[in-house]
Amino acid sequence: RGQWNKTEYPFRVFKSHMTPKPIDGKATSPFQCLDVAGRSKVKYIAMTRDGRDVIKSLEKFLNVHSKEFRNMWGGFPPPLESMEAAFDFSMPTENVPVLDYIKEWWPYRNHPNVLLLHYGEVYKDVPGTLRKLAEFLGLNDISEEDFTEIEKRVSIDFMKSRQDRYLCRFGHDNDKTVFSAKAGIIRKGGVGTSKKHLNEELNQRFEKHLKEKLGDDPELMKWYKERMH
């Protein structure tokens, strides 16, 4: 708490999977709880990704939980034995936000305190994204040398070299980890990395889900699909 309350820090960062309250109408999921319009001084950065890559990442995420953590929670989370199982877990009910997330953020895309990103764009232009983030957050004193160092530190290779930092420790002595040290939690990054793990049936399932979720908004569908490649 002492570190958190340091007045010299220009801002604080929270990470969550929550989405904004609907501009019109009643919330349809417990995720829709952020008062984006009412908290104009809070800045929100939301990023989406090709849903198939999200599901592949989820498969990895659930499967690398350690035995100690699963035992503590009665076997949760359940490991996923295949991409078919990951699809069953994720669609159509979206136990984890795949497409509902971007659909719920989309109406706020032009709000001055919202920055909406697509992983496909971020991956292709990391230096440009870092500068966009700095401008959005009002960080105007970052040197080119610092930008170069930040770019190195957000790379997949750098994070893989520090896997132990992301294992999330628990226990009285912090001697246990949420994630398996052997498997690690950092995957590949990249765009379209799920393709080689999908068969035609899974691709068709995703396309059907995509149409059902985003098909009523051509502008959103175009924005989303153009950045998937």
Salt bridges, closest charged atoms under 4 A:
ASP50 OD2 - ARG52 NH2 3.02
GLU59 OE1 - LYS56 NZ 2.51
ASP88 OD1 - ARG205 NH2 3.13
GLU94 OE2 - HIS209 NE2 2.79
ASP100 OD1 - LYS213 NZ 3.01
GLU121 OE2 - ARG227 NE 3.03
GLU144 OE1 - ARG131 NH2 2.67
GLU149 OE2 - LYS152 NZ 3.42
GLU149 OE2 - ARG153 NE 2.78
ASP175 OD1 - LYS176 NZ 3.80
GLU207 OE1 - LYS225 NZ 3.57
ASP216 OD2 - LYS103 NZ 3.87
GLU219 OE1 - ARG109 NH2 3.30
GLU226 OE2 - LYS222 NZ 2.74
GLU226 OE1 - ARG227 NH1 3.84
